[in-house]
Amino acid sequence: MILKGRMILKDWATVTTPPSPDPPDAGRPSREELDRLVRDRIANWREQPRGLACAVIAAFMILTTAAFVFAVVAVVGAMG
């Protein structure tokens, strides 16, 4: 029922999408296949923390070395 160009709740309830003729899983890979694809594409979760830890340690070493060099340059500059 439409009143002055507006639809009431009853009319909205009858507006639906027709069902698809295809089954819900037509053409989609299985869950096991998706899991295998993700494992093949992304490294194993056990390998990720090792890489992250390596990057953090390397960054700390570089920044510590740079700070030490700047400190030595500042001390030598202050003495001369």
N, C-alpha and C positions, 0 to 999 in steps of 0.2 A: 504494500500500500504506500503510495507516495502522496504526501501532503505538501502542497505548494512548492514542488521541486525538491523536497527533502525525502530521503529514504528513512524509514523507521527501522528499529532493530530487527523486526521480523523479516524485512526485506534483505538486510545484510546477512542474516543467517542462511538464506537460500542461495547466496552467491558462493559457489564453490568451484574448485578446479577439477576438471574431469580426470578420472584416474588414467594413469599411463598404461598403454598396452604392453609395455615391456615389463618383465619382472624387475623387482627392486635392485637385484645384483647383476643385471645384464651388462656384460662388458667391463665389469669392475674386477680388479684382482682380489684374491682372497686375503684375509687378514695375515695369514702366514707368509704369503708372497710380499705383502707390503712390509712386514717386519724384516724379511730378508733383504729387500731393497734398501731399507733405511740402514740396516747394519752394514751393507756393502758400501753405501755412499758416505756414511758418517763413521768416524773411528769408534772403536769400542769405548764405552764410558770409562773403563779403567785406564785407558791411555790418555784421556784428556787432562786429568789433574797433573800427570807427570809433565806434560808439555807446558801447562800453565805455571807450574812450580819452576820449571827451567827458565821460562821467560821472566818471572819475578826475580829470581836469583840473578840472572844476567843483567837486568835493569838495575838492581841494587848495586852490583859490582861496578857497573859503568858510572853510575851517579856517585858512588863513594870514591872512585878513582878521580873523577873530575873535581870533586870537592877537595880532595887532598892536593891535587895539582894547583888549584886556585889558592889554597892556603899557603903552599910553599911559595908561589909567586908573590903573594901579598907580604909574607914575612921577608923575603929577599928584597922586595921593593921598599919595605919600611926600613930596612937596615942600611940601604944605600943612599 
